[in-house]
Amino acid sequence: MISYITNDKEGIVTTFEDQRHDLEDGDYVTFKEVKGMNEINGKEFKISVLTPFSFIIGDTSTFGEYKNGGIVIEVKKEKIIDFKSMEMCLEEPKFFDEDNYWGDADPKKIDNISIHLAFQALDEFRQENSEELPKPWDLNDSKRFVEIALLINSQKKNPFSKLNENLLKIFSFTCSGNLCPIQSVIGGLAAQEIIKACSGKFHPINQLFYFDCKEILPENTFERIEEFKPDLNSRYLSQTIVLGKQIQNRLENFKCFLVGSGALGCEYLKNFAMMGLGSGPNGLITVTDMDTIEKSNLNRQFLFRSWDVQKSKAEVASNAVKEMNPNLNIRTNLNRVGPETEHIYNDEFFDSLDVVCNALDNVKTRLYIDSKCIEYRKPLIESGTLGTEGNVQVCLPNLTEAYSSSQDPPEKNIPICTLKIFPNAIEHTIQWARDLFEGLFSNPVVSAFNFLQNPDLYFRNLSKLGIQQRLEELQQLEKIFISEKCSSFEECVVWARESFQENFHNNIKQLLFNFPPELKTSNGLPFWSSPKRLPHPLYFDANNSTHFDYIFSAANLKAFLHDLKQERNREKIFSYVQDVQVVSFKPKLGVKIKINENDEEEFTDEDEIEIDNLIRKLQNEYLSLKKSKLVKIDFEKDDDSNFHMDFITSCSNLRAENYDITPTDKHNTKLIAGKIIPAIATTTSVIVGLDCLELYKLIAGHKNLDAYRNYYLNLALPLFQSSEPMPVTKYKFYDIEWSLWDRIEVKGELTLKEFLDYFEKEYKLVITMIGCDVTTIYSKYLSIEKRKDRLNKKITEILEIIKQEKLPEHTKNLTLSIVAYDTNDEDIEVPPIKYIIRN
């Protein structure tokens, strides 16, 4: 949304400070809803970027003066791309990433040229040898292969000045082999290019793209050629040609914990099955996922079929890959990984693992898994996708930083005032409709069940809430039990019509009564100026499809809520709603509407009186209310027959109509309301392929950081970046070097005094604070009485007293953090403490 446009030769457009425009030099834009400078609306401009919040469109000096409002829209332009023919590319290759080379001596350029020649040499070699490929790890064939490559290069008009002959040898040694992860990477990239060719959407790869991962091979490869002689009878023949029997054996006996079996998880399990990971006598894959399969999963989570909907993701995926490779050893769990399951994922479990692979869709669980990998010093392969974007991060004990060492900025939440009063985008109206759905059909039923089960406990818990929350919850209860209770479908239609009137007519009229269209701010500026949009009330029209869709879906949901028979005959409902009479709106005096996030809620004695009256009313009618039939409605976006998305779509579009926001369709509403993360099979295939290549390196035992890669890619641009993982930051206290992967171990239970004395004696540290998670066990700022009381108590005893609960039996150690100063009375950073309380 636009904040201001200058009237001058440059024509500088400024957006609001919390809204980056995300445009680039040379982009085209158009405008709508600009007031004052009307000439700009609907016209296209080529822009130059000034800042993330401003850009230049050119001379606006002849236009009217900008007043307010306006939305800028990027215009996507067709781009013509010229490609060299295959014949020309063979002679003079153009690589899609060549703009990133720093010169002819760039190792990446030399490698790409060498691979380019290697594929040409492979054709020549096959012609010489009856279509046979070079034999695996055969020195004679390798020598001849390199000779052919050098000969081809010498015969070119412009021979390449430098080649990587070691890479040519490796190509010859391994070209008869195959790696499933490489197939995932190249297959995903190729599939995305086909989609681009068919759709004309996104930018194609310009000419040649070569991908190599030679760093997966063990160090000193040329000195260990005998190890790579393949077992011709092995299922994994093509893989052992590349990696050798020793790594294959380690791979089969590897123990992996896969967290999640959705889009990434399915790809992981497919790759594991093809690689043979965990298929040996000592190998094991543990996979956990508490989710069930939804219809929307089927387009990208390819191990699932339509008949699997509502079944466990982990179980279906595990069974599917067992069909691919019956030798896989898979343990399937159906639980969340978190503090509540630490009795399952305990010390013994993590100690047994070789690696953890995250296939998650939320940051909270990622951070928890990361903390466990740090605690138990286990490698973590972390990845994620968002549409055509994807990333891979390798976290290695004592070598790299952890996942939690750097984080994306938190996702912005829509301010409450924007949602409730000042929406300016369809995302706002969809979220408002989603909240209304929960407030009408889900949350009140939960409160009702709690009230009916134990009224005294319910009111005790209610008293702990703020006044506004108490009042809103009691009003919801009163409505669902008494004033808005329906006993027939006709009553449900009446309720739906009154709901329409309240939400899209009365509330808007009350808002305009409080803040009239002509209202000015204290600065003399119009109150209803951008980003605020001036609303208008809706007048119900049963012939308007959006209006009627709201009645149809709302009435059916209300009937389901009260355990009544639903009515799907639209003509009947149309006839019912025609006869409903609603009360004319009269504005209420003294209604306060919160228009700023920082405004404090204002409460009156009347609010307290209303709360008391509602509690008394519910208590008095408790016995009759116990007979109420209520059914909780849990939001389900993928069932087209349950009216959930019909209600949210119509509700959102009516709200959009109130504020003159362009409406959207049911599909887009589902994406936003269902918080569906954009995901496509091509990106998932590439990312997990890259994950598994890093897994090969772990299994091969690489100890050097330069063997590993973090990746970021965007298949739409296309962009394919790789870099070494960030090395772990090292700290020191005295002569002891440590990093986030290190712990000071303290074995056996100690009293607080013994703990303090131990660190003063062994490490010359004076501790000023001890914490465990968010609990403060000791602080120099505690009162003298508390400190004295705790000194002779054991650490665990103090913790149990503070938390008012016993430590679980499965807890064998605690991670304590301490604040301390050294012998010079200076604060000093100290590693966390692994406090072992049980063997």
C-alpha positions in Angstrom: 0.0 0.0 0.0 1.2 3.5 -0.8 2.0 6.1 1.7 2.9 9.0 -0.6 3.7 9.9 -4.2 5.7 13.1 -5.0 4.6 15.6 -7.7 7.9 16.2 -9.5 10.2 15.0 -12.3 11.3 11.9 -10.4 7.9 10.7 -9.1 9.0 8.9 -5.9 6.5 6.4 -4.6 6.8 5.5 -0.9 5.2 2.5 0.8 4.3 2.2 4.5 7.3 1.5 6.7 6.2 -2.0 7.6 5.6 -3.0 3.9 8.7 -3.7 1.7 7.8 -3.5 -2.0 10.3 -6.3 -3.0 10.7 -4.8 -6.5 13.9 -4.6 -8.6 15.3 -2.0 -11.1 13.5 -2.5 -14.4 10.3 -4.0 -13.0 7.0 -2.7 -14.3 4.1 -1.7 -12.0 0.6 -0.3 -12.2 -1.6 1.4 -9.6 -5.2 1.4 -8.4 -7.3 3.3 -5.9 -4.9 6.3 -5.8 -6.8 9.4 -4.8 -5.9 12.9 -6.1 -3.3 11.7 -8.6 -6.0 9.9 -10.6 -4.0 9.9 -13.8 -1.7 7.2 -12.3 -4.4 4.6 -11.9 -4.3 1.8 -14.5 -1.1 3.1 -16.1 2.1 1.1 -16.4 5.5 2.4 -15.2 9.0 1.1 -15.4 10.6 1.7 -12.0 14.0 2.3 -10.4 14.5 1.2 -6.8 15.6 3.8 -4.2 15.1 1.9 -1.0 13.2 -1.2 0.2 10.3 1.2 0.8 10.5 3.6 -2.1 11.0 3.6 -5.9 11.0 6.1 -8.9 8.3 6.0 -11.6 9.3 9.1 -13.6 7.7 12.5 -14.2 4.5 13.1 -12.2 4.6 16.9 -12.3 1.7 17.2 -14.7 -0.5 14.9 -12.6 -2.9 15.9 -9.9 -1.7 16.2 -6.3 -1.6 13.0 -4.4 -4.1 12.9 -1.5 -4.1 9.4 -0.1 -4.7 5.7 -0.7 -3.4 3.5 -3.5 -2.1 0.1 -4.2 0.9 -0.8 -6.3 0.8 -4.0 -8.3 3.8 -5.6 -10.1 3.2 -6.3 -13.8 5.0 -9.5 -15.0 6.4 -9.0 -18.5 7.2 -11.6 -21.0 10.9 -12.2 -21.5 12.5 -13.5 -24.7 15.5 -15.8 -24.1 17.9 -16.8 -26.9 19.6 -20.2 -26.6 22.6 -21.6 -28.5 22.1 -24.8 -30.4 23.4 -28.1 -28.9 26.1 -28.2 -31.6 27.3 -24.7 -30.7 27.2 -25.6 -27.0 29.4 -28.6 -27.5 32.0 -26.4 -29.1 31.7 -23.3 -26.9 29.7 -24.2 -23.7 27.7 -21.6 -21.8 27.1 -22.5 -18.2 24.1 -21.1 -16.4 26.2 -20.0 -13.4 29.2 -18.6 -15.3 28.5 -15.0 -14.2 29.7 -16.1 -10.8 33.1 -17.3 -12.0 36.0 -15.1 -11.0 38.1 -16.0 -14.0 39.4 -18.8 -16.2 41.3 -20.3 -13.2 38.1 -20.6 -11.1 38.0 -24.2 -10.0 34.2 -24.3 -10.6 34.7 -23.3 -14.2 37.5 -25.8 -14.7 35.4 -28.6 -13.2 32.4 -27.7 -15.4 34.5 -27.6 -18.5 36.0 -31.0 -17.5 32.6 -32.6 -17.0 31.4 -31.1 -20.3 34.3 -32.8 -22.1 33.8 -36.0 -20.1 30.3 -36.5 -21.5 31.7 -36.1 -25.0 34.6 -38.4 -24.3 32.1 -41.0 -22.9 30.3 -41.1 -26.3 33.7 -41.7 -28.1 34.7 -44.3 -25.6 31.5 -46.3 -26.1 31.9 -46.2 -29.9 35.4 -47.6 -29.5 34.2 -50.3 -27.1 31.0 -51.7 -28.5 28.8 -49.3 -26.5 30.4 -50.5 -23.2 31.1 -47.9 -20.5 34.5 -47.7 -18.8 34.8 -50.5 -16.2 34.5 -49.4 -12.6 37.8 -48.3 -11.1 39.7 -49.7 -14.0 43.1 -47.9 -14.5 43.5 -48.9 -18.1 40.0 -47.8 -19.1 40.5 -44.6 -17.1 43.8 -43.9 -18.9 42.2 -44.3 -22.3 39.2 -42.2 -21.2 41.4 -39.3 -20.2 43.3 -39.6 -23.5 40.1 -39.3 -25.5 39.0 -36.2 -23.5 42.3 -34.5 -24.1 42.2 -35.3 -27.8 38.7 -33.9 -28.1 39.9 -30.7 -26.4 42.9 -30.4 -28.7 40.7 -30.6 -31.8 38.5 -27.7 -30.8 38.8 -24.4 -32.5 39.5 -22.8 -29.1 40.8 -25.5 -26.8 40.3 -25.1 -23.1 43.6 -24.1 -21.4 43.1 -26.1 -18.2 41.3 -29.3 -17.3 40.9 -31.3 -14.1 42.3 -34.6 -15.0 41.6 -36.1 -11.6 37.9 -35.3 -12.1 38.1 -37.0 -15.6 39.5 -40.1 -13.9 36.8 -40.1 -11.2 34.2 -39.7 -14.0 35.6 -42.8 -15.8 35.8 -44.8 -12.5 32.2 -44.1 -11.5 30.2 -43.5 -14.7 28.8 -47.0 -14.7 27.4 -46.5 -11.2 24.3 -44.6 -9.9 23.3 -42.8 -6.8 19.6 -42.4 -6.0 20.1 -38.9 -4.4 21.8 -37.7 -7.6 18.8 -38.9 -9.5 16.5 -37.0 -7.1 18.5 -33.8 -7.6 18.7 -34.0 -11.4 15.2 -35.5 -11.8 13.7 -32.6 -9.7 15.6 -30.0 -11.7 14.6 -31.5 -15.0 11.0 -31.9 -14.0 10.8 -28.2 -13.0 12.3 -27.2 -16.4 9.6 -29.2 -18.2 6.9 -27.4 -16.1 8.5 -24.1 -17.1 8.5 -25.1 -20.8 4.8 -26.1 -20.6 3.5 -23.2 -18.5 5.8 -20.3 -19.5 6.1 -19.6 -15.8 9.4 -18.9 -14.1 12.8 -18.5 -15.7 14.4 -21.5 -17.4 18.0 -22.6 -16.8 20.0 -20.8 -19.4 22.0 -23.4 -21.3 24.2 -25.9 -19.5 23.9 -27.0 -15.8 26.4 -29.5 -14.4 26.2 -30.8 -10.9 28.9 -32.8 -9.2 29.5 -33.9 -5.7 32.9 -35.5 -5.9 33.6 -34.6 -2.3 31.4 -37.5 -1.1 34.2 -39.9 -2.1 36.6 -40.9 0.7 39.8 -39.1 1.1 42.9 -40.6 -0.7 40.6 -42.3 -3.2 43.3 -43.1 -5.8 45.3 -44.9 -3.1 42.4 -47.1 -2.2 41.1 -48.3 -5.5 40.8 -52.0 -4.4 38.1 -51.0 -1.8 35.9 -49.9 -4.7 35.8 -53.2 -6.5 32.0 -53.8 -6.5 30.1 -56.9 -5.4 28.4 -58.0 -8.6 25.7 -59.9 -6.7 24.7 -56.9 -4.5 21.3 -55.1 -4.8 23.3 -52.0 -4.3 25.8 -52.7 -7.1 25.4 -49.3 -8.8 25.9 -47.5 -5.5 29.0 -49.6 -4.4 30.6 -48.8 -7.8 30.7 -45.1 -6.7 31.2 -45.5 -2.9 32.8 -48.8 -2.4 31.9 -51.8 -0.2 33.2 -50.4 3.1 30.9 -47.3 2.9 28.0 -49.4 1.8 28.4 -51.7 4.8 28.5 -48.7 7.1 25.4 -47.2 5.4 23.4 -50.5 5.8 24.2 -50.5 9.6 23.6 -46.8 10.2 21.0 -45.7 12.8 19.0 -42.8 11.7 16.1 -40.8 13.4 13.8 -39.3 10.8 11.5 -36.7 12.4 8.5 -36.3 10.1 7.0 -38.3 7.3 5.3 -35.7 5.2 6.6 -34.3 1.9 10.3 -34.3 2.9 9.9 -37.5 5.0 8.5 -39.5 2.0 11.4 -38.4 -0.1 13.8 -39.3 2.6 12.3 -42.8 3.1 12.3 -43.4 -0.7 16.0 -42.5 -0.8 16.8 -44.6 2.2 15.1 -47.6 0.6 17.1 -47.2 -2.6 20.4 -46.6 -0.7 19.8 -49.5 1.7 20.3 -47.3 4.7 19.4 -49.2 7.9 19.0 -52.5 6.0 21.9 -54.3 7.7 21.8 -56.5 10.8 22.7 -53.5 13.0 20.9 -50.8 11.1 17.7 -49.0 12.0 15.5 -46.2 10.8 13.2 -44.7 13.5 10.5 -42.5 12.0 7.9 -40.6 13.9 5.0 -38.4 12.8 1.8 -37.8 14.7 -0.1 -36.5 11.7 -2.7 -38.3 9.6 -2.9 -38.0 5.8 -5.0 -35.3 4.3 -6.3 -35.1 0.7 -4.1 -32.0 0.0 -1.0 -34.1 0.8 -1.5 -36.3 -2.2 -0.1 -34.0 -4.8 3.5 -34.1 -3.4 3.7 -36.8 -0.7 4.0 -39.6 -3.2 4.0 -42.6 -0.9 0.3 -41.9 -0.1 -2.7 -42.7 -2.1 -6.4 -41.6 -2.0 -7.4 -44.7 0.1 -4.8 -43.7 2.7 -6.5 -40.4 3.7 -7.0 -40.2 7.5 -4.4 -42.9 8.1 -1.1 -42.4 9.9 1.5 -40.8 7.7 4.4 -42.6 9.5 2.8 -46.1 9.2 1.7 -45.7 5.6 5.0 -44.3 4.5 7.0 -47.0 6.4 4.9 -49.8 4.8 5.3 -48.3 1.3 9.1 -48.2 1.5 9.2 -51.7 3.0 7.5 -52.8 -0.2 10.4 -51.1 -2.1 13.1 -52.7 0.1 11.9 -55.5 2.4 15.3 -55.5 4.1 14.8 -52.1 5.7 14.6 -52.1 9.5 12.1 -49.4 10.4 10.6 -48.6 13.8 7.5 -46.4 13.4 6.3 -44.1 16.1 3.2 -41.9 16.1 4.1 -39.2 18.6 5.4 -35.7 18.8 9.1 -35.2 19.7 9.2 -32.8 22.6 9.4 -32.5 26.4 6.3 -34.6 26.8 7.9 -37.6 25.1 11.3 -37.5 26.7 10.6 -40.8 28.4 10.5 -42.3 24.9 13.3 -40.3 23.2 15.6 -40.6 26.2 19.3 -40.9 26.8 19.5 -44.5 25.6 17.6 -43.6 22.4 19.8 -40.6 21.4 23.0 -42.4 22.5 22.2 -45.2 20.0 21.8 -42.8 17.0 24.3 -42.0 14.3 22.4 -39.1 12.7 19.1 -37.1 13.0 17.3 -36.0 9.8 14.6 -33.3 10.2 11.6 -33.4 7.9 9.6 -30.8 9.8 7.3 -27.9 9.0 7.6 -25.8 12.2 10.4 -23.9 13.9 9.5 -24.9 17.4 10.2 -28.6 16.9 13.2 -27.9 14.8 14.7 -25.9 17.7 13.9 -28.7 20.2 15.5 -31.4 18.0 18.5 -29.1 17.5 18.9 -28.7 21.3 18.8 -32.5 21.7 21.5 -33.0 19.0 23.7 -30.5 20.8 23.1 -32.1 24.1 24.0 -35.6 22.8 26.5 -34.4 20.2 24.7 -36.0 17.2 24.9 -34.8 13.6 21.8 -33.1 12.3 20.7 -32.7 8.7 18.2 -29.9 8.6 16.2 -28.8 5.5 13.0 -27.1 4.4 11.1 -26.0 1.3 8.7 -23.1 0.5 7.3 -23.4 -3.0 10.3 -23.3 -5.4 12.7 -22.4 -2.6 14.6 -24.8 -0.5 17.6 -25.0 1.9 19.9 -27.6 3.4 21.9 -27.1 6.5 24.4 -29.6 8.0 25.1 -29.4 11.7 28.2 -31.4 12.8 29.3 -31.8 16.4 32.4 -29.7 17.2 32.7 -28.6 13.6 29.8 -26.4 12.6 27.3 -24.0 14.1 23.9 -25.4 15.1 20.5 -24.8 13.5 19.7 -22.4 16.4 22.9 -20.4 15.9 21.1 -18.3 13.3 17.3 -17.9 12.7 15.0 -16.2 10.2 13.1 -13.2 11.6 9.8 -14.2 13.2 6.7 -14.3 11.0 4.7 -11.1 11.3 1.4 -11.4 12.9 -1.6 -9.3 11.7 -2.3 -6.6 14.4 -5.6 -7.2 16.2 -6.9 -3.7 15.3 -6.2 -4.4 11.6 -8.1 -7.7 11.8 -11.1 -6.3 13.8 -11.5 -2.8 12.4 -9.1 -1.8 9.6 -8.5 -4.7 7.2 -6.8 -3.6 3.9 -6.0 -7.0 2.3 -7.8 -10.2 1.5 -5.4 -12.0 3.9 -6.9 -9.9 6.7 -10.5 -10.8 5.9 -9.7 -14.5 5.6 -8.0 -14.5 9.0 -11.0 -12.7 10.4 -13.4 -15.2 8.9 -11.2 -18.1 10.3 -11.3 -16.5 13.8 -15.1 -16.1 13.5 -15.4 -19.8 12.6 -13.6 -20.8 15.7 -15.5 -18.3 17.8 -18.9 -19.5 16.7 -18.5 -23.2 16.2 -15.4 -24.5 18.1 -14.2 -22.5 21.1 -17.7 -22.1 22.8 -18.3 -25.8 22.6 -15.0 -26.6 24.4 -16.0 -24.0 27.1 -19.5 -25.6 27.3 -18.1 -29.1 27.8 -15.7 -27.9 30.5 -18.6 -26.0 32.3 -20.9 -29.0 32.1 -18.3 -31.4 33.3 -17.3 -29.4 36.4 -18.9 -26.0 36.9 -16.9 -25.1 40.1 -13.5 -25.9 38.5 -14.6 -24.1 35.3 -15.4 -20.9 37.2 -12.2 -21.1 39.3 -10.2 -21.3 36.1 -12.3 -18.5 34.5 -11.5 -16.2 37.5 -7.8 -16.3 36.5 -8.5 -14.7 33.1 -8.7 -10.9 32.5 -12.0 -9.1 32.5 -12.4 -8.9 28.8 -11.6 -12.7 28.3 -14.0 -13.6 31.1 -16.8 -11.5 29.6 -16.3 -12.7 26.1 -16.2 -16.4 27.1 -19.3 -16.1 29.3 -21.2 -14.3 26.6 -20.3 -17.1 24.2 -21.6 -19.7 26.7 -24.8 -17.8 27.3 -25.4 -17.6 23.5 -24.7 -21.2 22.7 -26.8 -22.5 25.7 -29.7 -20.0 25.8 -30.1 -16.9 23.6 -28.8 -18.4 20.4 -29.8 -22.0 21.0 -31.6 -23.6 18.0 -34.0 -26.5 18.1 -35.0 -26.7 14.4 -33.3 -26.0 11.1 -35.6 -23.0 10.5 -34.2 -21.4 13.7 -30.7 -22.1 12.3 -31.6 -20.1 9.2 -33.0 -17.2 11.3 -29.7 -17.3 13.4 -27.6 -17.2 10.2 -29.6 -14.2 8.8 -29.2 -12.3 12.1 -25.5 -13.2 12.1 -25.2 -11.7 8.6 -26.9 -8.5 9.8 -24.7 -8.2 12.9 -21.4 -8.8 11.2 -21.7 -7.1 7.9 -24.3 -4.4 8.5 -24.8 -3.4 12.2 -21.1 -3.5 13.2 -20.0 -1.5 10.2 -22.7 1.1 10.9 -21.6 1.3 14.6 -18.0 1.8 13.4 -19.1 4.6 11.1 -21.1 6.1 13.9 -18.1 6.2 16.1 -15.7 7.3 13.3 -17.7 9.2 10.6 -16.3 9.3 7.0 -15.5 13.0 7.4 -13.7 12.6 10.7 -10.3 14.4 11.0 -7.3 13.4 13.2 -5.8 15.8 15.8 -3.3 16.7 13.0 -6.2 17.8 10.7 -5.7 14.8 8.4 -8.6 12.5 7.3 -9.1 9.7 9.8 -10.1 7.3 7.0 -6.8 7.6 5.0 -4.4 4.8 3.8 -3.8 2.2 5.1 -7.3 2.5 6.6 -10.1 1.7 4.1 -13.5 3.4 4.6 -16.1 0.6 5.0 -19.7 0.5 4.0 -22.6 -1.7 5.4 -24.0 -4.5 3.3 -27.7 -4.9 2.7 -28.8 -8.5 2.5 -29.9 -9.8 -0.9 -30.8 -13.5 -1.1 -30.2 -13.4 -4.9 -26.6 -12.4 -4.3 -24.6 -15.7 -4.4 -22.1 -14.6 -1.8 -24.8 -13.4 0.6 -26.8 -16.6 0.2 -23.7 -18.8 0.5 -23.1 -17.3 3.9 -26.6 -18.2 5.0 -26.5 -21.7 3.5 -23.1 -22.6 5.1 -23.7 -20.8 8.5 -27.2 -22.4 9.0 -25.9 -25.9 8.2 -22.9 -25.5 10.6 -25.2 -24.2 13.3 -27.5 -27.2 12.8 -24.5 -29.6 13.1 -23.4 -27.8 16.3 -26.8 -28.4 17.9 -27.0 -32.0 16.6 -29.8 -31.2 14.2 -30.5 -32.6 10.8 -28.8 -30.4 8.1 -30.6 -29.2 5.0 -28.7 -29.2 1.7 -31.6 -28.1 -0.5 -30.7 -24.6 -1.5 -34.2 -23.8 -2.7 -35.8 -24.6 0.7 -33.2 -22.4 2.6 -33.9 -19.6 0.1 -37.6 -19.8 0.9 -36.9 -19.8 4.6 -34.5 -16.8 4.6 -37.0 -14.7 2.6 -39.4 -14.7 5.5 -36.8 -13.7 8.2 -37.3 -10.2 9.6 -34.4 -8.5 11.3 -34.4 -5.6 13.7 -33.4 -2.2 12.3 -30.1 -0.9 13.5 -29.9 1.8 16.1 -26.4 3.1 17.0 -25.3 2.6 20.6 -24.0 5.5 22.6 -20.8 5.1 24.7 -19.4 2.2 22.7 -15.6 2.4 22.9 -13.7 0.9 19.9 -10.0 0.2 20.4 -8.1 1.6 17.3 -4.5 1.3 18.4 -2.6 -1.8 19.6 -1.1 0.0 22.5 -4.4 1.4 23.8 -5.4 -0.1 27.1 -8.7 -1.9 27.5 -11.2 0.2 29.3 -13.6 -1.6 31.7 -16.6 -0.3 33.6 -18.5 -1.4 36.6 -21.2 -2.5 34.2 -18.8 -5.1 32.8 -18.2 -6.6 36.2 -22.0 -6.6 36.9 -22.6 -8.4 33.5 -20.0 -11.0 34.4 -21.7 -11.7 37.8 -25.1 -11.8 36.2 -23.9 -14.3 33.5 -22.3 -16.6 36.1 -25.4 -16.5 38.2 -27.6 -17.3 35.2 -25.5 -20.2 34.1 -25.3 -21.6 37.7 -29.1 -21.3 38.1 -29.9 -23.1 34.9 -27.1 -25.7 35.1 -29.5 -28.7 35.5 -31.5 -27.8 32.4 -28.3 -27.0 30.5 -26.9 -30.5 31.1 -29.5 -31.8 28.7 -28.0 -29.7 25.8 -26.8 -31.5 22.8 -23.6 -29.9 21.4 -21.1 -31.2 18.8 -17.7 -29.5 18.6 -16.7 -28.6 15.1 -12.9 -29.0 14.3 -11.8 -27.1 11.3 -11.1 -29.4 8.3 -10.2 -27.7 5.1 -10.1 -30.7 2.8 -13.7 -32.0 3.2 -15.7 -30.2 0.6 -19.0 -31.4 2.0 -18.6 -30.1 5.6 -19.3 -26.4 4.8 -16.2 -25.2 6.6 -14.4 -23.7 3.6 -17.8 -22.5 2.2 -18.4 -20.5 5.4 -14.9 -19.0 5.6 -14.8 -18.1 1.9 -18.3 -16.4 1.9 -17.6 -14.7 5.2 -14.2 -13.4 4.1 -15.6 -12.1 0.8 -18.4 -10.4 2.5 -16.0 -8.7 4.8 -13.9 -7.8 1.8 -17.0 -6.3 0.2 -17.5 -4.2 3.3 -14.1 -2.6 2.8 -13.9 -2.7 -1.1 -11.1 -5.3 -1.1 -10.9 -7.5 -4.1 -12.4 -10.9 -3.1 -10.8 -14.3 -3.8 -11.9 -17.8 -4.6 -12.3 -20.8 -2.4 -8.9 -22.3 -3.4 -6.9 -19.3 -2.4 -8.9 -18.9 0.7 -8.1 -22.5 1.6 -4.4 -21.9 1.2 -4.5 -19.0 3.6 -7.1 -20.2 6.1 -5.6 -23.7 6.2 -2.1 -22.2 6.5 -0.9 -24.5 3.7 2.8 -24.0 3.1 3.4 -23.9 -0.6 5.2 -27.1 -1.6 5.9 -28.8 -4.8 7.3 -32.3 -5.6 10.2 -30.9 -7.7 11.7 -28.8 -4.9 11.2 -31.6 -2.4 13.0 -34.1 -4.6 16.0 -31.8 -5.1 16.4 -30.8 -1.4 16.2 -34.4 0.0 18.6 -35.6 -2.7 21.1 -32.9 -1.5 20.3 -34.0 2.1 21.2 -37.6 1.3 24.5 -36.6 -0.4 25.5 -34.9 2.8 24.5 -38.1 4.6 26.9 -40.1 2.4 29.7 -37.8 3.6 28.8 -38.4 7.2 28.8 -42.2 6.6 32.1 -41.9 4.8 33.6 -40.3 7.9 34.7 -37.0 6.5 36.2 -34.8 9.2 37.1 -31.7 7.2 34.5 -28.9 7.0 35.3 -28.2 3.3 33.8 -31.6 2.4 30.3 -30.6 3.5 27.9 -28.2 1.8 25.0 -26.1 2.9 22.6 -25.3 0.0 20.1 -22.6 -0.9 18.1 -22.9 -4.1 15.2 -21.3 -5.9 14.1 -23.3 -8.9 12.0 -20.4 -10.3 14.9 -18.0 -10.8 16.8 -20.4 -11.1 19.3 -20.0 -8.3 21.6 -22.8 -6.9 24.0 -21.8 -4.2 26.2 -23.9 -2.1 28.7 -23.0 0.6 30.7 -24.6 3.4 28.8 -24.7 6.7 29.7 -22.0 9.1 32.4 -23.2 11.5 31.4 -23.3 15.2 32.4 -20.3 17.3 35.0 -21.0 19.9 35.1 -19.5 23.4 37.7 -19.7 26.2 37.6 -19.5 29.9 41.1 -19.6 31.4 43.0 -22.1 29.1 39.9 -24.2 28.3 38.5 -23.8 24.8 34.9 -24.7 24.3 31.9 -24.3 21.9 28.2 -24.8 22.0 28.8 -28.5 21.5 30.7 -28.8 24.9 29.4 -29.5 28.4 31.0 -29.5 31.8 30.0 -32.9 33.3 29.1 -33.1 37.0 28.4 -36.6 38.2 26.3 -37.4 41.2 23.8 -35.5 43.3 25.2 -32.4 45.1 23.7 -29.9 47.5 23.7 -26.3 46.3 26.6 -25.5 48.6 28.6 -28.5 47.3 27.9 -27.4 43.8 29.1 -23.8 44.4 32.2 -25.1 46.3 33.0 -27.6 43.5 33.2 -24.9 40.8 35.1 -22.5 43.0 37.7 -25.2 43.8 37.9 -27.0 40.4 37.4 -24.1 38.0 38.1 -21.0 40.1 34.6 -19.7 39.3 32.3 -17.8 41.7 28.8 -18.6 40.6 26.2 -15.8 40.8 23.3 -17.6 39.2 22.2 -21.2 38.3 19.3 -21.9 36.0 17.5 -24.9 34.5 15.4 -24.0 31.4 13.4 -21.1 32.7 13.7 -22.0 36.4 16.2 -20.0 38.6 17.7 -22.4 41.1 20.1 -20.0 42.7 20.8 -16.3 42.4 22.8 -13.9 44.5 19.8 -11.6 44.3 17.7 -14.1 46.3 16.7 -13.0 49.8 19.2 -14.1 52.5 16.5 -16.5 54.0 16.0 -18.2 50.6 19.7 -18.6 49.9 20.3 -20.0 53.4 17.4 -22.4 53.1 18.6 -23.8 49.7 22.3 -24.1 50.4 22.0 -27.6 52.1 19.3 -28.9 49.8 20.2 -31.0 46.7 19.9 -29.3 43.3 17.1 -31.6 42.3 15.2 -31.1 45.5 15.3 -27.3 45.0 14.1 -27.7 41.4 11.2 -30.0 42.6 10.2 -27.5 45.3 10.1 -24.6 42.8 8.2 -26.5 40.1 6.0 -28.3 42.6 6.4 -31.6 40.9 8.7 -34.6 41.0 11.4 -35.1 38.4 10.3 -37.9 36.1 12.0 -41.3 36.6 13.4 -41.2 33.0 15.3 -38.0 33.7 18.9 -39.0 34.2 20.6 -35.6 33.8 19.8 -31.9 33.8 21.3 -29.2 31.6 22.2 -26.3 33.9 23.3 -22.8 32.8 25.4 -20.7 35.1 26.5 -17.1 35.4 29.9 -16.7 37.0 32.9 -14.5 37.4 36.6 -15.4 37.5 39.4 -14.6 40.0 39.6 -11.1 38.5 36.0 -10.5 39.4 35.1 -10.3 35.7 32.1 -12.0 34.1 33.1 -15.1 32.1 31.3 -17.2 29.6 31.1 -20.9 30.7 29.7 -23.9 28.9 26.4 -25.4 30.1 26.6 -28.0 32.8 25.6 -31.6 32.2 24.4 -32.5 35.7 24.2 -36.3 35.9 21.8 -37.4 38.6 21.3 -41.1 37.7 23.4 -43.7 36.0 
